[in-house]
Protein backbone atom coordinates (compact mmCIF):
# COMPACT_ATOMS: atom_id res chain seq x y z
CA UNK A 1 0.00 0.00 0.00
CA UNK A 2 1.42 3.39 -1.04
CA UNK A 3 -0.53 5.45 1.45
CA UNK A 4 -3.86 7.17 1.13
CA UNK A 5 -4.45 9.65 -1.66
CA UNK A 6 -5.07 13.19 -0.56
CA UNK A 7 -8.70 14.16 -0.76
CA UNK A 8 -9.67 17.01 -3.05
CA UNK A 9 -10.02 19.31 -0.04
CA UNK A 10 -6.58 18.29 1.27
CA UNK A 11 -5.03 18.99 -2.14
CA UNK A 12 -6.76 22.34 -2.27
CA UNK A 13 -5.53 23.21 1.22
CA UNK A 14 -1.95 22.30 0.31
CA UNK A 15 -2.10 24.26 -2.94
CA UNK A 16 -3.63 27.34 -1.36
CA UNK A 17 -2.04 27.34 2.10
CA UNK A 18 1.27 25.55 1.44
CA UNK A 19 0.75 22.85 4.04
CA UNK A 20 -1.68 20.10 5.02
CA UNK A 21 -2.01 17.94 8.13
CA UNK A 22 -2.51 14.18 7.71
CA UNK A 23 -3.97 12.61 10.83
CA UNK A 24 -3.01 9.25 12.35
CA UNK A 25 -0.53 8.16 9.68
CA UNK A 26 1.64 6.37 12.25
CA UNK A 27 0.45 4.42 15.28
CA UNK A 28 1.10 5.24 18.92
CA UNK A 29 3.21 2.09 19.25
CA UNK A 30 5.37 2.97 16.23
CA UNK A 31 5.99 6.46 17.56
CA UNK A 32 6.69 5.30 21.12
CA UNK A 33 9.16 2.69 19.87
CA UNK A 34 11.03 5.24 17.77
CA UNK A 35 11.19 7.70 20.69
CA UNK A 36 12.56 4.97 22.97
CA UNK A 37 15.13 4.06 20.31
CA UNK A 38 16.29 7.68 19.99
CA UNK A 39 16.38 8.22 23.76
CA UNK A 40 18.52 5.10 24.10
CA UNK A 41 20.91 6.40 21.45
CA UNK A 42 21.13 9.77 23.14
CA UNK A 43 21.81 8.22 26.56
CA UNK A 44 24.36 5.77 25.17
CA UNK A 45 22.28 2.73 26.11
CA UNK A 46 22.33 1.76 22.44
CA UNK A 47 25.31 2.07 20.11
CA UNK A 48 25.15 2.97 16.45
CA UNK A 49 28.12 3.54 14.16
CA UNK A 50 28.01 7.11 12.91
CA UNK A 51 25.90 8.47 15.76
CA UNK A 52 27.67 11.04 17.93
CA UNK A 53 26.70 13.93 20.18
CA UNK A 54 28.88 16.99 20.57
CA UNK A 55 27.95 17.27 24.24
CA UNK A 56 26.62 14.68 26.64
CA UNK A 57 23.61 16.83 27.54
CA UNK A 58 22.90 18.21 24.07
CA UNK A 59 19.34 17.97 22.77
CA UNK A 60 19.96 19.39 19.32
CA UNK A 61 19.10 17.36 16.26
CA UNK A 62 20.52 14.66 14.06
CA UNK A 63 21.39 15.34 10.46
CA UNK A 64 20.89 12.75 7.72
CA UNK A 65 20.70 9.91 10.20
CA UNK A 66 19.23 7.73 7.45
CA UNK A 67 22.69 7.63 5.83
CA UNK A 68 23.93 5.27 8.54
CA UNK A 69 20.80 4.07 10.32
CA UNK A 70 18.31 1.60 8.77
CA UNK A 71 15.68 2.66 11.32
CA UNK A 72 15.79 6.30 10.21
CA UNK A 73 15.86 5.18 6.57
CA UNK A 74 12.69 3.15 7.11
CA UNK A 75 10.93 6.25 8.44
CA UNK A 76 12.20 8.41 5.56
CA UNK A 77 10.96 5.97 2.93
CA UNK A 78 7.86 4.66 4.69
CA UNK A 79 5.49 3.60 1.94
CA UNK A 80 2.55 5.37 3.60
CA UNK A 81 4.14 8.68 2.64
CA UNK A 82 4.58 7.88 -1.05
CA UNK A 83 1.12 8.72 -2.39
CA UNK A 84 0.60 11.88 -0.31
CA UNK A 85 3.98 13.19 -1.43
CA UNK A 86 3.12 12.32 -5.03
CA UNK A 87 -0.14 14.25 -4.73
CA UNK A 88 1.74 17.34 -3.53
CA UNK A 89 4.59 17.18 -6.04
CA UNK A 90 2.72 15.81 -9.04
CA UNK A 91 5.33 13.09 -9.42
CA UNK A 92 7.18 10.55 -7.31
CA UNK A 93 9.33 11.89 -4.49
CA UNK A 94 12.91 11.03 -3.60
CA UNK A 95 14.12 11.24 0.00
CA UNK A 96 17.17 13.41 0.59
CA UNK A 97 17.30 14.45 4.25
CA UNK A 98 16.28 13.48 7.79
CA UNK A 99 16.48 15.52 10.99
CA UNK A 100 15.41 14.14 14.36
CA UNK A 101 14.47 16.65 17.06
CA UNK A 102 14.25 15.63 20.72
CA UNK A 103 13.12 19.12 21.68
CA UNK A 104 11.77 22.22 19.98
CA UNK A 105 14.27 24.14 17.88
CA UNK A 106 13.09 27.74 18.41
CA UNK A 107 14.63 28.26 14.95
CA UNK A 108 13.96 31.63 13.36
CA UNK A 109 11.83 32.06 10.27
CA UNK A 110 13.23 30.40 7.17
CA UNK A 111 12.34 28.65 3.92
CA UNK A 112 13.57 25.09 3.43
CA UNK A 113 14.23 25.56 -0.28
CA UNK A 114 16.92 28.10 0.55
CA UNK A 115 18.95 25.13 1.81
CA UNK A 116 17.44 22.26 -0.20
CA UNK A 117 16.39 23.31 -3.71
CA UNK A 118 12.94 22.18 -4.86
CA UNK A 119 12.25 20.34 -1.60
CA UNK A 120 9.14 19.74 0.46
CA UNK A 121 8.86 18.36 3.98
CA UNK A 122 7.05 15.62 5.85
CA UNK A 123 7.16 16.71 9.50
CA UNK A 124 6.24 13.68 11.61
CA UNK A 125 4.89 14.24 15.13
CA UNK A 126 5.97 11.39 17.39
CA UNK A 127 4.04 12.86 20.32
CA UNK A 128 1.35 15.48 20.91
CA UNK A 129 2.76 18.87 19.94
CA UNK A 130 1.50 22.35 20.70
CA UNK A 131 2.61 25.72 21.97
CA UNK A 132 3.85 24.35 25.32
CA UNK A 133 6.61 22.19 23.80
CA UNK A 134 7.59 24.43 20.89
CA UNK A 135 5.53 23.60 17.83
CA UNK A 136 6.16 25.13 14.42
CA UNK A 137 4.52 28.33 13.22
CA UNK A 138 3.71 28.73 9.52
CA UNK A 139 2.62 31.63 7.32
CA UNK A 140 -0.13 30.07 5.17
CA UNK A 141 0.01 31.19 1.55
CA UNK A 142 3.59 32.47 1.75
CA UNK A 143 4.70 29.66 -0.59
CA UNK A 144 2.98 31.55 -3.42
CA UNK A 145 5.34 34.49 -2.98
CA UNK A 146 9.06 34.68 -3.61
CA UNK A 147 11.81 32.40 -2.40
CA UNK A 148 14.88 34.06 -0.97
CA UNK A 149 17.98 32.55 -2.60
CA UNK A 150 21.71 32.86 -2.16
CA UNK A 151 21.81 35.27 -5.09
CA UNK A 152 19.92 37.78 -2.94
CA UNK A 153 23.00 38.12 -0.73
CA UNK A 154 25.50 38.75 -3.52
CA UNK A 155 26.72 42.26 -4.32
CA UNK A 156 23.77 43.13 -6.58
CA UNK A 157 21.22 41.17 -4.56
CA UNK A 158 18.23 42.67 -2.78
CA UNK A 159 19.42 41.50 0.63
CA UNK A 160 23.16 42.06 0.24
CA UNK A 161 24.65 42.75 3.67
CA UNK A 162 21.57 41.43 5.49
CA UNK A 163 21.49 38.40 7.78
CA UNK A 164 19.50 35.55 6.23
CA UNK A 165 16.93 35.26 9.03
CA UNK A 166 16.49 39.05 9.09
CA UNK A 167 15.82 38.88 5.35
CA UNK A 168 13.14 36.25 5.87
CA UNK A 169 11.56 38.39 8.58
CA UNK A 170 11.40 41.24 6.05
CA UNK A 171 9.81 38.89 3.52
CA UNK A 172 7.36 37.71 6.19
CA UNK A 173 6.27 41.30 6.81
CA UNK A 174 6.03 42.02 3.09
CA UNK A 175 3.83 38.97 2.56
CA UNK A 176 1.31 40.60 4.92
CA UNK A 177 -0.26 37.26 5.83
CA UNK A 178 -1.16 35.95 9.31
CA UNK A 179 1.03 33.39 11.06
CA UNK A 180 -0.53 30.41 12.82
CA UNK A 181 0.71 27.70 15.15
CA UNK A 182 0.46 24.05 14.12
CA UNK A 183 -0.95 21.73 16.78
CA UNK A 184 -0.84 18.01 16.04
CA UNK A 185 -1.20 14.66 17.76
CA UNK A 186 0.97 11.57 17.92
CA UNK A 187 1.33 10.00 14.49
CA UNK A 188 0.19 13.03 12.50
CA UNK A 189 2.23 14.24 9.53
CA UNK A 190 2.47 17.84 8.35
CA UNK A 191 3.32 18.12 4.67
CA UNK A 192 4.58 21.56 3.71
CA UNK A 193 6.00 23.31 0.69
CA UNK A 194 9.67 24.21 0.71
CA UNK A 195 8.97 27.90 0.10
CA UNK A 196 6.55 28.21 3.02
CA UNK A 197 7.84 30.66 5.65
CA UNK A 198 7.92 28.90 9.01
CA UNK A 199 9.76 28.84 12.34
CA UNK A 200 10.15 26.91 15.55
CA UNK A 201 7.98 28.42 18.28
CA UNK A 202 9.12 29.38 21.76
CA UNK A 203 9.25 26.47 24.19
CA UNK A 204 6.94 27.55 26.99
CA UNK A 205 7.67 24.49 29.12
CA UNK A 206 11.46 24.31 29.07
CA UNK A 207 11.46 20.78 30.51
CA UNK A 208 9.25 19.41 27.77
CA UNK A 209 10.26 17.21 24.87
CA UNK A 210 9.06 17.62 21.30
CA UNK A 211 9.95 14.45 19.45
CA UNK A 212 9.73 15.07 15.70
CA UNK A 213 11.26 13.56 12.59
CA UNK A 214 11.54 16.07 9.74
CA UNK A 215 11.97 14.36 6.37
CA UNK A 216 12.74 16.22 3.17
CA UNK A 217 12.05 15.15 -0.39
CA UNK A 218 12.59 16.44 -3.91
CA UNK A 219 10.74 15.55 -7.14
CA UNK A 220 12.13 12.59 -9.07
CA UNK A 221 12.44 14.74 -12.19
CA UNK A 222 14.37 17.57 -10.51
CA UNK A 223 17.71 18.03 -12.29
CA UNK A 224 19.24 20.81 -10.18
CA UNK A 225 20.27 18.73 -7.15
CA UNK A 226 23.81 19.86 -6.40
CA UNK A 227 24.45 18.96 -2.76
CA UNK A 228 25.88 15.53 -3.51
CA UNK A 229 23.69 13.54 -1.09
CA UNK A 230 22.09 10.38 -2.48
CA UNK A 231 18.48 10.57 -3.64
CA UNK A 232 16.44 7.58 -2.42
CA UNK A 233 13.36 6.30 -4.19
CA UNK A 234 10.40 4.46 -2.68
CA UNK A 235 11.25 1.56 -4.98
CA UNK A 236 14.49 0.98 -3.07
CA UNK A 237 17.06 2.54 -5.41
CA UNK A 238 19.28 5.58 -5.02
CA UNK A 239 21.30 7.82 -7.28
C-alpha positions in Angstrom: 0.0 0.0 0.0 1.4 3.4 -1.0 -0.5 5.4 1.5 -3.9 7.2 1.1 -4.4 9.7 -1.7 -5.1 13.2 -0.6 -8.7 14.2 -0.8 -9.7 17.0 -3.1 -10.0 19.3 0.0 -6.6 18.3 1.3 -5.0 19.0 -2.1 -6.8 22.3 -2.3 -5.5 23.2 1.2 -2.0 22.3 0.3 -2.1 24.3 -2.9 -3.6 27.3 -1.4 -2.0 27.3 2.1 1.3 25.6 1.4 0.7 22.8 4.0 -1.7 20.1 5.0 -2.0 17.9 8.1 -2.5 14.2 7.7 -4.0 12.6 10.8 -3.0 9.2 12.4 -0.5 8.2 9.7 1.6 6.4 12.2 0.5 4.4 15.3 1.1 5.2 18.9 3.2 2.1 19.3 5.4 3.0 16.2 6.0 6.5 17.6 6.7 5.3 21.1 9.2 2.7 19.9 11.0 5.2 17.8 11.2 7.7 20.7 12.6 5.0 23.0 15.1 4.1 20.3 16.3 7.7 20.0 16.4 8.2 23.8 18.5 5.1 24.1 20.9 6.4 21.4 21.1 9.8 23.1 21.8 8.2 26.6 24.4 5.8 25.2 22.3 2.7 26.1 22.3 1.8 22.4 25.3 2.1 20.1 25.2 3.0 16.4 28.1 3.5 14.2 28.0 7.1 12.9 25.9 8.5 15.8 27.7 11.0 17.9 26.7 13.9 20.2 28.9 17.0 20.6 28.0 17.3 24.2 26.6 14.7 26.6 23.6 16.8 27.5 22.9 18.2 24.1 19.3 18.0 22.8 20.0 19.4 19.3 19.1 17.4 16.3 20.5 14.7 14.1 21.4 15.3 10.5 20.9 12.8 7.7 20.7 9.9 10.2 19.2 7.7 7.5 22.7 7.6 5.8 23.9 5.3 8.5 20.8 4.1 10.3 18.3 1.6 8.8 15.7 2.7 11.3 15.8 6.3 10.2 15.9 5.2 6.6 12.7 3.1 7.1 10.9 6.3 8.4 12.2 8.4 5.6 11.0 6.0 2.9 7.9 4.7 4.7 5.5 3.6 1.9 2.5 5.4 3.6 4.1 8.7 2.6 4.6 7.9 -1.0 1.1 8.7 -2.4 0.6 11.9 -0.3 4.0 13.2 -1.4 3.1 12.3 -5.0 -0.1 14.2 -4.7 1.7 17.3 -3.5 4.6 17.2 -6.0 2.7 15.8 -9.0 5.3 13.1 -9.4 7.2 10.5 -7.3 9.3 11.9 -4.5 12.9 11.0 -3.6 14.1 11.2 0.0 17.2 13.4 0.6 17.3 14.5 4.3 16.3 13.5 7.8 16.5 15.5 11.0 15.4 14.1 14.4 14.5 16.6 17.1 14.3 15.6 20.7 13.1 19.1 21.7 11.8 22.2 20.0 14.3 24.1 17.9 13.1 27.7 18.4 14.6 28.3 15.0 14.0 31.6 13.4 11.8 32.1 10.3 13.2 30.4 7.2 12.3 28.6 3.9 13.6 25.1 3.4 14.2 25.6 -0.3 16.9 28.1 0.6 18.9 25.1 1.8 17.4 22.3 -0.2 16.4 23.3 -3.7 12.9 22.2 -4.9 12.3 20.3 -1.6 9.1 19.7 0.5 8.9 18.4 4.0 7.0 15.6 5.9 7.2 16.7 9.5 6.2 13.7 11.6 4.9 14.2 15.1 6.0 11.4 17.4 4.0 12.9 20.3 1.3 15.5 20.9 2.8 18.9 19.9 1.5 22.3 20.7 2.6 25.7 22.0 3.9 24.3 25.3 6.6 22.2 23.8 7.6 24.4 20.9 5.5 23.6 17.8 6.2 25.1 14.4 4.5 28.3 13.2 3.7 28.7 9.5 2.6 31.6 7.3 -0.1 30.1 5.2 0.0 31.2 1.5 3.6 32.5 1.8 4.7 29.7 -0.6 3.0 31.5 -3.4 5.3 34.5 -3.0 9.1 34.7 -3.6 11.8 32.4 -2.4 14.9 34.1 -1.0 18.0 32.6 -2.6 21.7 32.9 -2.2 21.8 35.3 -5.1 19.9 37.8 -2.9 23.0 38.1 -0.7 25.5 38.7 -3.5 26.7 42.3 -4.3 23.8 43.1 -6.6 21.2 41.2 -4.6 18.2 42.7 -2.8 19.4 41.5 0.6 23.2 42.1 0.2 24.7 42.7 3.7 21.6 41.4 5.5 21.5 38.4 7.8 19.5 35.5 6.2 16.9 35.3 9.0 16.5 39.0 9.1 15.8 38.9 5.3 13.1 36.2 5.9 11.6 38.4 8.6 11.4 41.2 6.1 9.8 38.9 3.5 7.4 37.7 6.2 6.3 41.3 6.8 6.0 42.0 3.1 3.8 39.0 2.6 1.3 40.6 4.9 -0.3 37.3 5.8 -1.2 36.0 9.3 1.0 33.4 11.1 -0.5 30.4 12.8 0.7 27.7 15.2 0.5 24.0 14.1 -1.0 21.7 16.8 -0.8 18.0 16.0 -1.2 14.7 17.8 1.0 11.6 17.9 1.3 10.0 14.5 0.2 13.0 12.5 2.2 14.2 9.5 2.5 17.8 8.4 3.3 18.1 4.7 4.6 21.6 3.7 6.0 23.3 0.7 9.7 24.2 0.7 9.0 27.9 0.1 6.5 28.2 3.0 7.8 30.7 5.6 7.9 28.9 9.0 9.8 28.8 12.3 10.1 26.9 15.6 8.0 28.4 18.3 9.1 29.4 21.8 9.3 26.5 24.2 6.9 27.6 27.0 7.7 24.5 29.1 11.5 24.3 29.1 11.5 20.8 30.5 9.2 19.4 27.8 10.3 17.2 24.9 9.1 17.6 21.3 10.0 14.4 19.5 9.7 15.1 15.7 11.3 13.6 12.6 11.5 16.1 9.7 12.0 14.4 6.4 12.7 16.2 3.2 12.1 15.1 -0.4 12.6 16.4 -3.9 10.7 15.5 -7.1 12.1 12.6 -9.1 12.4 14.7 -12.2 14.4 17.6 -10.5 17.7 18.0 -12.3 19.2 20.8 -10.2 20.3 18.7 -7.2 23.8 19.9 -6.4 24.4 19.0 -2.8 25.9 15.5 -3.5 23.7 13.5 -1.1 22.1 10.4 -2.5 18.5 10.6 -3.6 16.4 7.6 -2.4 13.4 6.3 -4.2 10.4 4.5 -2.7 11.3 1.6 -5.0 14.5 1.0 -3.1 17.1 2.5 -5.4 19.3 5.6 -5.0 21.3 7.8 -7.3 
